[in-house]
Amino acid sequence: MMTTPIYEKRQNFEMERWPELRQTVNALIKLVFPSREVPGELKQLIFTAASVASGCRHCQSHGAYHLHRLGVPDEKIQALWNYQTSPLFSEAERVALDLAFAAGVSPNAAGPDNFAELRKHYTDTQIIEILAVIAMGGFLNRWNDTIATVTDQESIDFAERVLRPVGWAPGKHAGAQEEQRKGHPITLGWTNE
C-alpha cells in the first residue's frame, strides 16, 4: 500500500525521464499549435478553455501566460471565464470555446449541436485543427494534473495578477522554489528541442 501521494515525488514522473516521449510530445505541440487555417491565438484560447474545463490549474496558467505572450490583452484572458457573454469574443470564437469546454470535461459533453454550430464558421479542416488542440490539451491536462506538476514562477506570477481575480489559484501545482523550473516552457525553448 502506497502511503505517500504520487505528487510528493512528482519530480520522478517528469517527461524528461522518457526522452522519446518528451520528443514526441514536443513534435506534436509543434504540429498542432502554430497558425495554419486556425490562428494561433484562437488555438491558445481553445487550449486554455479545455484546461479550465478539465480543472488543471497548471495548464490554465501556462495557456493564459502564452496568450499574454501572443499579445492578447489581459482583459480578454480574464473574460475567457465568461466568454459566452463577453463582448470581447466573436460568435466564431464562442462556438469553438463551447466545444473546448464541452470536450474538456470528463465525461466528455461534446455533442452534435457543437459540430452544427462549428460548421457555421469553420471548414472541416479547421474543425480538425480545433479538435487536435483540445486533444493535445487533454493529454497535457491529465499528465500535469495527475502528478501535480509544479508551475514555474513566471507563469504563477502572471496568473496571480491576471487569473486570481477570476478564481484561479495554483492549488497542488504550487511547489517549493527548488522544484520550480526557471521559466515557462516557451521561455525555456523546450518545444524547440
Secondary structure, DSSP 8 states (H G I E B T S, - for coil): ---S-GGGGGGGG-GGGSHHHHHHHHHHHHHHSS-SSS-HHHHHHHHHHHHHHHT-HHHHHHHHHHHHHTT--HHHHHHGGGTTT-TTS-HHHHHHHHHHHHHHSSS----HHHHHHHTTT--HHHHHHHHHHHHHHHHHHHHHHHHT----HHHHHHHHHHTGGGT---GGG---GGGS-SS-HHHHTGGG-
